[in-house]
Amino acid sequence: MAKRFQFRLQTLLRVRQTREREARRRVGAKRAEIARLDRLDALAAEEIVRAQAALVADQQGRIDPLVLQRGRVWIGHVRRAMTLRAAQRTTLQSQLQQLLAELRQARTQTRVLEKLRERRRAEYRRARNRADQTAADEVARQLHGLERS
């Protein structure tokens, strides 16, 4: 009975697969951070619309400068927060691009070993099939030799 196929670099392959999974996890986490900032910006935009509508509604008939000033200060605060998030998003996008490059590299390294494993497995199968065929041919020769005697 021939021994089972054994890939000598299996441990290295597992390490590279683990690195790839970790890189995928980091990319997902970074994308989640960016999505969170986008959701916060959407909520802030809605808050600005609500605050402006409230200012217009409160000013029906008479204008109160204090209420108007507070409303404008609040809207300015929300817009500054949005600007800060935009800068943070830009930073996160550049980090995401770096993580994606790392993920592509990790995937390439993993695929190289996976292809090597498949090539070695195919070589092993061919060698095993040749050995099986040689053994079958030998048995056939011996049986043929017995029939002649």
MOCOR-V163515 format. One record per pair of residues at least 12 apart in sequence whose ideal C-beta (glycine too) atoms are under 7 Angstrom apart, sorted by sequence separation. I is the first residue (numbers start at 1). GAP is how many residues later the second one is. D is the distance in whole Angstrom. If there is no record, write none. Layout:
BEGIN
{{I GAP D} {I GAP D}}
END
This chain:
BEGIN
{{55 13 6} {55 16 4} {54 17 7} {51 20 6} {51 23 6} {52 23 7} {51 24 5} {48 27 6} {48 30 5} {47 31 5} {48 31 7} {44 34 5} {44 37 6} {44 38 5} {41 41 6} {41 44 6} {40 45 6} {37 48 5} {37 51 6} {37 52 5} {34 55 6} {34 58 5} {33 59 6} {34 59 7} {30 62 6} {34 62 7} {30 65 6} {31 65 7} {30 66 5} {27 69 7} {30 69 6} {27 72 5} {26 73 5} {27 73 6} {23 76 7} {27 76 5} {23 79 5} {24 79 6} {23 80 4} {23 83 5} {20 86 4} {19 87 5} {20 87 6} {16 90 7} {20 90 5} {16 93 5} {17 93 6} {16 94 4} {16 97 6} {13 100 4} {12 101 6} {13 101 7} {9 104 6} {13 104 7} {7 110 5} {7 113 6} {5 116 6} {5 119 5} {2 126 5} {2 129 7}}
END
